[in-house]
Amino acid sequence: MHIRSTTILAVRRDGEVAVGGDGQVTLGDTAIKHGARKVRKIHNDKVLIGFAGSASDAITLYENLEKKLEQYRGNLQKSAVELAREWRSDRVLRQVDALLIAADINDSYLISGNGDVISPDDDVLAIGSGGSIALAAAKALLKYSDLTAKEIISEALQLTSEICIYTNAKIEIETIGI
C-alpha cells in the first residue's frame, strides 16, 4: 500500500517566516494518524523544516540537514546544496522517499532526492498531497490580504483540508522572525 501524507506550506512576509503542516497520515484509503508532527525548528531554533513522505526517511533527512548546518555554521544555502548532493549520490540516502522544505529568516528551499534545491521566486513554497491547493491559497492571501505569515499558513491549510482528502485540519505552525 502507498502511504500518502500531508501538506507542508512555507510563507515569508514582513520579516516573519512560517512553516506549517497538517497532521494526517493515510494508508491506502484510510486515515491512520491525525496528529503526526511534520514541522520542526532545528539548529538552535533558527531554521524551520517541514517534510512530506515517509516519517523515517524525513527524520533521516532532517538529522542530516542539522549536521550540515553545524558543519557550515548555519549557512542554510550551503547546507541545503550539500544535503541534496549527498542525498543524490549516497546509495542508502538515494532510496529516501521524502521532500523537505527548509527556511531561515533569509531564505527558503525545497530540497529533493533528485538533487533539487529550489528557492521560490516569491515568498511561498508548498509540498505534499495538497501542496498545489495550499500554494494557490497562500499566494492569493499574500496578494489580497494583510494577514501575517502565520495567519496565511493557517487559512491556506484550513482551505486545503476542505478540498484534499489527504490533508486534515489538525494544523501545526512554527515561526521565526518578528
Secondary structure, DSSP 8 states (H G I E B T S, - for coil): --EEE-EEEEEEETTEEEEEE---EEETTEEEES----EEEETTTTEEEEEEE-HHHHHHHHHHHHHHHHHTTT-HHHHHHHHHHHHHH-TTGGG--EEEEEE-SS-EEEE-TTS-EE--SSSEEEEETTHHHHHHHHHHHHHH----HHHHHHHHHHHHHHH-TT--S--EEEEEE-
